[in-house]
Amino acid sequence: MNTPSTFASALPSERDMQVIRRKAARMRADHLRSLLGRLAAFMTGRTADLDPHRLDGGRAAG
């Protein structure tokens, strides 16, 4: 009855959770920064930054 659970061993460690939380926070900050940059570009009339064709329709070039 005291055998370790295979499910419990599959859970991430506390250190792993800290890494995941930091990465998620960094991704949220990058996303927010991008949105604010696009909003600022739109508000100041720099619409070239918002051109959807600038990256070949969103696909990687080459």
Z-matrix of the N, CA and C atoms (Angstrom, degrees):
N
C 1 1.450
C 2 1.533 1 111.76
N 3 1.320 2 117.51 1 -18.61
C 4 1.450 3 119.94 2 -178.05
C 5 1.527 4 112.56 3 -99.25
N 6 1.305 5 117.24 4 20.72
C 7 1.461 6 119.16 5 179.15
C 8 1.531 7 108.65 6 -73.18
N 9 1.331 8 117.26 7 143.95
C 10 1.464 9 119.70 8 -179.64
C 11 1.533 10 110.81 9 -65.62
N 12 1.278 11 114.74 10 142.24
C 13 1.465 12 120.82 11 179.17
C 14 1.521 13 109.63 12 -77.15
N 15 1.328 14 116.97 13 134.32
C 16 1.466 15 119.87 14 177.06
C 17 1.524 16 110.01 15 -69.24
N 18 1.322 17 116.84 16 -28.40
C 19 1.465 18 120.33 17 178.16
C 20 1.520 19 110.35 18 -67.79
N 21 1.326 20 117.07 19 -45.00
C 22 1.467 21 120.70 20 -178.66
C 23 1.519 22 110.93 21 -63.11
N 24 1.325 23 117.66 22 -35.46
C 25 1.453 24 119.17 23 -179.06
C 26 1.527 25 111.26 24 -73.33
N 27 1.313 26 117.60 25 -17.70
C 28 1.467 27 121.16 26 179.42
C 29 1.531 28 111.92 27 -83.75
N 30 1.317 29 116.92 28 -12.18
C 31 1.462 30 120.02 29 -179.99
C 32 1.526 31 110.08 30 -73.36
N 33 1.350 32 117.57 31 146.45
C 34 1.469 33 119.35 32 179.17
C 35 1.523 34 111.07 33 -68.63
N 36 1.318 35 114.84 34 148.78
C 37 1.462 36 119.95 35 178.05
C 38 1.534 37 109.10 36 -72.85
N 39 1.317 38 115.03 37 169.93
C 40 1.471 39 119.51 38 179.10
C 41 1.530 40 110.27 39 -62.70
N 42 1.327 41 116.75 40 -37.41
C 43 1.471 42 120.60 41 178.00
C 44 1.528 43 110.50 42 -63.76
N 45 1.330 44 116.32 43 -42.94
C 46 1.464 45 120.37 44 177.28
C 47 1.533 46 110.75 45 -61.53
N 48 1.313 47 116.18 46 -40.56
C 49 1.466 48 119.95 47 179.59
C 50 1.521 49 110.84 48 -63.94
N 51 1.334 50 117.50 49 -37.70
C 52 1.467 51 120.40 50 177.08
C 53 1.525 52 110.63 51 -63.32
N 54 1.329 53 116.76 52 -42.18
C 55 1.466 54 121.19 53 178.49
C 56 1.524 55 109.86 54 -62.80
N 57 1.333 56 116.53 55 -44.27
C 58 1.463 57 121.32 56 179.95
C 59 1.527 58 110.14 57 -62.54
N 60 1.334 59 116.80 58 -44.46
C 61 1.472 60 120.23 59 -179.79
C 62 1.527 61 111.60 60 -63.36
N 63 1.350 62 116.11 61 -41.56
C 64 1.472 63 119.61 62 178.53
C 65 1.522 64 111.37 63 -63.25
N 66 1.318 65 116.23 64 -43.12
C 67 1.470 66 119.99 65 -179.89
C 68 1.529 67 110.11 66 -65.19
N 69 1.326 68 117.43 67 -41.73
C 70 1.458 69 120.84 68 178.74
C 71 1.530 70 110.74 69 -63.28
N 72 1.320 71 117.30 70 -41.37
C 73 1.466 72 120.84 71 178.57
C 74 1.523 73 110.38 72 -64.52
N 75 1.336 74 117.17 73 -40.21
C 76 1.463 75 121.39 74 178.39
C 77 1.532 76 110.66 75 -64.36
N 78 1.332 77 116.01 76 -41.48
C 79 1.470 78 120.17 77 179.24
C 80 1.533 79 111.07 78 -65.40
N 81 1.342 80 116.42 79 -40.94
C 82 1.473 81 119.52 80 177.61
C 83 1.521 82 110.94 81 -63.39
N 84 1.338 83 116.75 82 -41.95
C 85 1.466 84 120.79 83 179.62
C 86 1.523 85 110.80 84 -64.32
N 87 1.336 86 116.95 85 -42.78
C 88 1.472 87 120.50 86 178.06
C 89 1.519 88 111.04 87 -62.24
N 90 1.313 89 116.05 88 -42.13
C 91 1.464 90 120.73 89 -179.70
C 92 1.527 91 110.57 90 -64.43
N 93 1.325 92 116.44 91 -45.27
C 94 1.462 93 120.40 92 179.30
C 95 1.527 94 110.87 93 -63.38
N 96 1.340 95 116.32 94 -41.93
C 97 1.464 96 120.60 95 177.84
C 98 1.531 97 110.57 96 -60.17
N 99 1.321 98 116.43 97 -41.95
C 100 1.456 99 121.16 98 179.03
C 101 1.528 100 110.84 99 -63.79
N 102 1.322 101 116.22 100 -45.69
C 103 1.470 102 119.45 101 179.21
C 104 1.524 103 111.76 102 -61.89
N 105 1.330 104 116.26 103 -42.97
C 106 1.464 105 119.65 104 179.58
C 107 1.528 106 111.15 105 -65.68
N 108 1.328 107 116.78 106 -37.92
C 109 1.457 108 120.59 107 177.23
C 110 1.514 109 111.40 108 -64.02
N 111 1.336 110 116.24 109 -41.88
C 112 1.470 111 119.71 110 178.62
C 113 1.522 112 111.00 111 -67.08
N 114 1.330 113 117.05 112 -39.30
C 115 1.458 114 120.68 113 177.80
C 116 1.522 115 110.55 114 -63.95
N 117 1.332 116 117.03 115 -44.19
C 118 1.466 117 121.02 116 178.64
C 119 1.526 118 110.56 117 -62.32
N 120 1.334 119 116.98 118 -41.16
C 121 1.463 120 120.51 119 178.75
C 122 1.525 121 110.06 120 -62.79
N 123 1.314 122 116.54 121 -42.41
C 124 1.462 123 120.64 122 179.73
C 125 1.527 124 110.97 123 -65.00
N 126 1.331 125 116.33 124 -44.17
C 127 1.462 126 120.64 125 -176.80
C 128 1.533 127 111.91 126 -68.47
N 129 1.325 128 117.48 127 -29.23
C 130 1.460 129 119.86 128 -179.06
C 131 1.523 130 112.10 129 -95.64
N 132 1.328 131 116.41 130 1.90
C 133 1.455 132 119.91 131 176.01
C 134 1.509 133 114.92 132 84.60
N 135 1.319 134 117.89 133 10.20
C 136 1.465 135 120.23 134 177.54
C 137 1.518 136 108.58 135 -87.90
N 138 1.325 137 116.02 136 69.05
C 139 1.460 138 119.88 137 -174.09
C 140 1.523 139 112.84 138 -74.85
N 141 1.323 140 118.68 139 -11.12
C 142 1.463 141 120.20 140 177.61
C 143 1.521 142 110.47 141 -60.49
N 144 1.350 143 116.84 142 -29.99
C 145 1.457 144 120.45 143 179.03
C 146 1.524 145 111.66 144 -68.15
N 147 1.317 146 116.80 145 -18.65
C 148 1.450 147 120.74 146 -175.82
C 149 1.519 148 112.38 147 -103.77
N 150 1.319 149 118.45 148 5.86
C 151 1.450 150 122.42 149 -177.09
C 152 1.533 151 109.91 150 -65.57
N 153 1.337 152 118.21 151 117.01
C 154 1.468 153 119.52 152 -177.47
C 155 1.522 154 112.83 153 -68.90
N 156 1.327 155 118.64 154 -14.25
C 157 1.459 156 121.43 155 -177.71
C 158 1.524 157 112.56 156 -91.73
N 159 1.310 158 116.45 157 -1.62
C 160 1.460 159 118.92 158 -175.53
C 161 1.523 160 111.63 159 -67.07
N 162 1.320 161 117.79 160 -21.89
C 163 1.459 162 120.82 161 178.74
C 164 1.535 163 109.89 162 -114.59
N 165 1.299 164 116.46 163 36.96
C 166 1.452 165 121.82 164 179.33
C 167 1.525 166 110.36 165 57.08
N 168 1.326 167 116.11 166 52.01
C 169 1.460 168 121.09 167 177.27
C 170 1.508 169 114.05 168 70.56
N 171 1.323 170 117.49 169 22.10
C 172 1.451 171 120.14 170 178.18
C 173 1.512 172 113.50 171 91.14
N 174 1.321 173 117.59 172 -8.23
C 175 1.466 174 121.06 173 178.41
C 176 1.520 175 109.44 174 -92.28
N 177 1.293 176 115.16 175 152.96
C 178 1.461 177 119.31 176 178.27
C 179 1.527 178 109.52 177 -67.77
N 180 1.304 179 115.44 178 133.44
C 181 1.460 180 119.96 179 179.83
C 182 1.522 181 109.45 180 -74.86
N 183 1.335 182 115.83 181 143.66
C 184 1.462 183 120.08 182 175.02
C 185 1.435 184 110.96 183 101.80
